[in-house]
């Protein structure tokens, strides 16, 4: 079986996306970052209350064809290409525990921790002092390991 890391289709907004959106609708500030922008839903929502918003995704095809198109999109792994700090960083993490990563949009690797750990490491430099990092995970993965990290 061939490994498939990137799909040409975006990760469509779903329950976990709407869970994050309930929180970020109340947030306001100068700058926000959406890591793993996918459809652009959260990036678009952030742009309503933040002056400057950036969305990143590892898949260029997905960024190019977003359902909710936005500006300031960067194709990169996590936020590796960014040298900016943000008031709010959000990420709908790929958190499903899988032996191998077949879908970069949903598979988190061993314990659902491998990919989220890489994203955490990547965004750490992008959170302003006093800023917030908001992410979603699940009890189906080893979320305690993620929280302890």
C-alpha positions in Angstrom: 0.0 0.0 0.0 1.4 3.4 -1.0 1.6 6.1 1.7 -0.4 9.2 0.9 0.6 12.2 2.9 -1.3 15.0 1.2 -4.7 15.0 -0.4 -5.7 17.5 -3.0 -8.9 18.1 -1.1 -9.0 20.4 1.9 -10.1 19.4 5.4 -13.7 20.6 5.4 -15.0 22.4 8.5 -16.4 19.9 10.9 -17.3 19.6 14.6 -13.8 20.3 15.8 -13.5 23.3 13.5 -16.8 24.7 14.9 -15.6 24.0 18.4 -12.6 26.3 17.9 -14.7 28.9 16.0 -17.0 29.3 19.0 -14.0 30.5 21.0 -12.2 32.6 18.4 -15.4 34.5 17.5 -14.9 36.3 20.9 -11.2 37.1 20.4 -9.9 40.4 19.1 -6.4 41.7 18.5 -3.8 42.9 16.1 -2.5 39.6 14.7 -3.5 36.0 14.4 -2.1 32.8 12.8 -4.1 29.8 11.6 -1.8 26.8 11.2 -3.2 24.2 8.9 -5.6 26.6 7.3 -7.2 24.0 5.0 -10.5 25.3 3.8 -9.8 28.8 5.1 -12.8 28.8 7.4 -10.9 29.7 10.6 -8.6 32.1 8.8 -11.6 33.9 7.4 -13.3 34.0 10.8 -10.1 35.4 12.4 -9.9 38.1 9.8 -13.2 39.6 11.1 -11.6 40.5 14.4 -7.9 40.7 13.8 -6.1 43.4 11.8 -3.5 41.0 10.3 -4.1 37.3 9.8 -1.9 34.7 8.2 -2.9 31.1 7.3 -0.4 28.3 6.7 -0.8 24.8 5.2 1.6 22.2 4.1 -0.5 21.6 0.9 -0.1 24.3 -1.8 -3.0 22.9 -3.8 -5.4 23.2 -0.8 -4.3 26.9 -0.2 -4.7 27.7 -3.9 -8.3 26.3 -3.9 -9.7 27.2 -0.5 -13.5 27.2 -0.1 -13.1 30.3 2.1 -10.4 32.2 0.3 -8.2 34.5 2.3 -5.1 36.6 1.9 -1.7 36.1 3.5 -1.4 32.4 2.9 2.0 30.6 3.3 2.7 27.1 2.2 5.0 25.6 4.9 5.2 22.9 7.5 3.5 24.3 10.7 4.8 27.9 10.8 8.4 27.1 10.0 8.6 29.8 7.3 7.3 32.6 9.5 9.4 35.0 11.6 6.5 36.9 13.1 4.8 36.9 16.4 1.0 36.8 16.8 -1.5 37.6 19.6 -3.4 34.4 18.8 -2.3 31.2 17.1 -4.9 28.6 16.3 -4.6 25.1 15.0 -7.1 22.3 14.4 -4.4 19.7 14.9 -4.1 16.4 13.1 -4.6 14.4 16.2 -5.9 10.9 15.4 -3.5 8.2 16.7 -2.2 6.2 13.7 0.8 3.9 13.2 1.7 5.8 10.1 0.7 9.2 8.7 -1.4 8.5 5.6 -3.4 11.8 5.7 -1.6 14.9 6.9 -4.9 16.6 7.6 -6.1 14.1 10.3 -3.4 11.6 11.3 -1.3 12.6 14.3 1.1 9.6 14.2 1.9 7.4 17.2 -0.4 8.2 20.2 -1.7 11.2 18.1 1.3 13.0 19.4 4.0 12.9 16.7 2.6 15.5 14.3 1.1 17.8 17.0 4.5 17.9 18.7 6.1 19.1 15.5 3.5 21.8 15.2 4.0 22.9 18.8 7.7 23.1 18.3 7.1 25.2 15.1 4.6 27.7 16.5 6.4 28.3 19.8 8.5 31.2 18.3 5.3 32.8 16.9 3.3 33.4 20.0 3.8 36.9 21.5 4.5 37.3 25.2 1.0 37.3 26.7 -0.4 35.7 23.5 -2.5 32.6 23.2 -2.2 29.2 21.5 -5.6 27.5 20.9 -5.8 23.9 19.6 -8.1 21.0 19.5 -7.3 17.4 20.4 -9.3 14.4 21.3 -9.6 11.8 24.0 -9.1 9.2 21.2 -5.4 10.2 21.2 -2.9 10.5 24.1 -4.0 14.1 24.8 -2.4 14.0 28.3 1.0 13.5 26.7 0.3 16.5 24.5 -0.7 18.6 27.5 2.4 17.7 29.4 4.6 18.5 26.5 
